[in-house]
Amino acid sequence: MAVLTNFPNRASTGSNHSPSSLRALAFLSFPQFLLGRIGLLAGILALDCVLLASVPHTAALLGPLAPFGIVSFAVFVGLGYSRLKSPRDPLEFNTVFFVAHLASVAAVFLGILAAWHRFDFLQGSHAFHLASRLVLLAGIVLLALACIPFKTWVRTFRSTRRLWLYSSLAGGLAWLMRYPLQSFWDASSSALGRILQVVAFHSVKFVLRFFLPNVLVDANSFRIGTPNFTVIIAEACSGMEGLGLVLVFTLVWLWYFRRESRFPQALLLVPCALLCVWMLNILRIAALVLIGNAGGRDVAMVGFHSQAGWIAFTLVALAFSMATRKLRWVRRLPSYSVATVASQSPLPLESTASEIGESPATAAYLVPFLAILGASFVSKAASGYFEWLYPLRFIAAVIALWHYRDEYRKLNWRFGWAAPLTGAATFLVWIIPSFWSQSSSTSALGSTLTALSPLARFTWIAFRVLAAVVTVPMAEELAFRGYLARRVMGREFETMSFASLTAVSIAVSSIVFGLMHGHQWMVGIAAGVAFALVLRWRGRIGDAFIAHATSNLLLAAWVLLRGDWGQW
């Protein structure tokens, strides 16, 4: 049976391969060890889910096996992480099984596509759904055997002892609880939601009476406001979503930094974070009423209403992450300053900073993107249907990029002919859906810009183009390709060459990059892969930046020349 072995990291003695050919072969290699193969398995399954989710279907493809498998897999990897990490024997990758897996997924994909567009009678056929599930389940088994040989699976289950049993019980519990939990989520009124709704209503009333003398209150309908502007505090606005997001974030953060944190002290920060996001939600609703009462109805209901919650979540998440890294009673290592430790240690400053958990390069790669993200929260929150403060994004990015300019001088910003060609190809892929969609006719941006004065219209468009061509490509390439793609490969990401990016790191960074583009996530993923490949080819971040900037420049020209405002 044919197998694909991993290529060595460096040429052996007497090899006839050139360095460039070795780099190309290294890209085809997969993670060699058990834990990396498990991550590869999860990543490919995630891509399969994304592919199948892009096709409309009327029935669940795996039914109850989905929650059982996901929870069992997560518990098995989470609890058995240390044991799964210890085996260091290189594993073979079975290409025959992998091709069979691709064939099974393609068969299910094409079958669902045909049932939806041509053979409607198949949508209600139990035999068709059963056959699709069996083929997909067989494909998952084939993928598991392609990534990890059968003997290694058996050895892993034996070494982890009863962990497979505990994981299966957790998966079974998730399967049994799916209906009660779904009923709780879908219920028009749940006990917890009702309690939070009542408490949120009276808390907002308490806050508003400090600012407004004539607060109108209707406890039966949960309506509160003034004669000029009122809102209804529904269960969805009671803070449940924010509490859930913060709870997930804090637990995941503590698990990821479990070695750097002290327990159980660190767990005390979780209720503090929940309390903070709850209080910020109360202030958000009160501010919503104040803005609407002052005459900014559109700003209150369109911009502020949708963005203030994300601003609150971001602030709490940032404060929580800083607290876990800075507070002495939470950190496992003492929170000395870099200067103090450097003066007491013979190691270089960079090594000392790394040992206490701080990487000087991390901020340079992430802060520009975070500045754009934060500025977008503010500009959208202060806007109605038209984001008139969009130039704030450009200004925030320029300030951040200028602040870290010394770090960027260490990078190679040169580029070759492949960069603009890649950008042009990415642009073509990006606009293909517009040929059969009506995005240009449904976007109100064009009519809004036409109503502005010539100077205001030119200024807004100029900042929009400058951001799209200069600051956004640079910030996103630094964050997604410069940081995330290499951070997936190891903690000391700044020591890794761009030419050493692996298939897994490119896939992970491209998926996250694509999901940041909303409903255009599929072409966003394709664009992320293209930019990562051109970066890896020459190992220069300048190639990725120019490819990204070229794509955005052509898209801006497309929007302005054709009036296809839906692309913006």
Secondary structure, DSSP 8 states (H G I E B T S, - for coil): ---B----SS--TT----HHHHHHHHHH----SHHHHHHHHHHHHHHHHHHHHTS--SS-SSTTHHHHHHHHHHHHHHHTHHHHHS------B-HHHHHHHHHHHHHHHHHHHHHHHT-GGGGG-HHHHHHHHHHHHHHHHHHHHHHS-HHHHHHHHHHTTTHHHHHHHHHHHHHHHHHHHHHHHH-SS-HHHHHHHHHHHHHHHHHHTTT-S--EEETTTTEEE-SS-EEE--GGGTTHHHHHHHHHHHHHHHHHTTTTB-TTGGGGHHHHHHHHHHHHHHHHHHHHHHHHHTT-HHIIIIIIHHHHHHHHHHHHHHHHHHHHHH-TTTBSS----HHHHHHH-SS-HHHHHHHTT--HHHHHHHHHHHHHHHHHHHHHHT-SSS-TTTHHHHHHHHHHHHHTHHHHTTS-----THHHHHHHHHHHHHHGGGGTS-HHHH-SHHHHHHHS-HHHHHHHHHHHHHIIIIIHHHHHIIIIIIIIHHHTT-S-GGGS-GGG--HHHHHHHHHHHHHTTGGGHHHHHHHHHHHHHHHHHHT-HHHHHHHHHHHHHHHHHHHHHH--GGG-
